[in-house]
Amino acid sequence: SGNFGNGMWSFPASYPGVVSVGAVDENKAKAPFSQFNRQLDITAPGVDVLSTLPQEGSCDICDSIGNFTYGVISGTSMACPHVAGVLALLQSKYVATAAQYIAAIENTAEDLGSAGKDRQFGHGLIQASEALRYLESAGSSLVTSLQTDASTEVSIDSQLLSITPQQNREAISCDDDEYLFELKLLTDDNGSETSWDLSAQADDE
């Protein structure tokens, strides 16, 4: 959300579709530097968070421990990784839309401050385990591992990726251990930024 400690909107945090994260301390009190406004979605620990420190140059927000290259840092930039980590955890286990992942963390957050969403804490303090249970109770399907059996269609979220073996078409290569398949990959609006490699895997002879 920003580190100026006022009610101004910071960007990109305040853009629609972006999760704006505020910081709280170990007592679940709002950090004095954490910005507060109606765009704030959720809060996470952001005061005196143990972190690696730059090995060269100055760091105004760093509090080093002796001569070690780690110490404690405070800021909403330390709170954001907590939220990103929980969202990554949800995505690693359940198939859902971005809106459903966000709803999971918002609807299960520990309410702080005024009842319901408020300008100081958003929906509250993020809760990883509760968010997982939220998606489970909502009937979200589990993420499945990609299979390589040519006899079946394999998919990981059919809107994102599907690999369908084509049993009735001849493979380009005549090798017995190869088959032809169709790969469909749906990217975002910046498809030119996406790249991938498709290569054959074989044991060394």
Secondary structure, DSSP 8 states (H G I E B T S, - for coil): --SS-SS---TTTTSTT---EEEE-TTS-B-TTS--STT--EEEE-SSEEEE--SSS--TTEEE-TT-SEEEE-SHHHHHHHHHHHHHHHHHHB---HHHHHHHHHHTSB--SSSSSBTTTBT-B--HHHHHHHHHHTT--B-------TTS-EEETTTTEEEEE-TTS--SS--TT---EEEEE---S-GGG------------
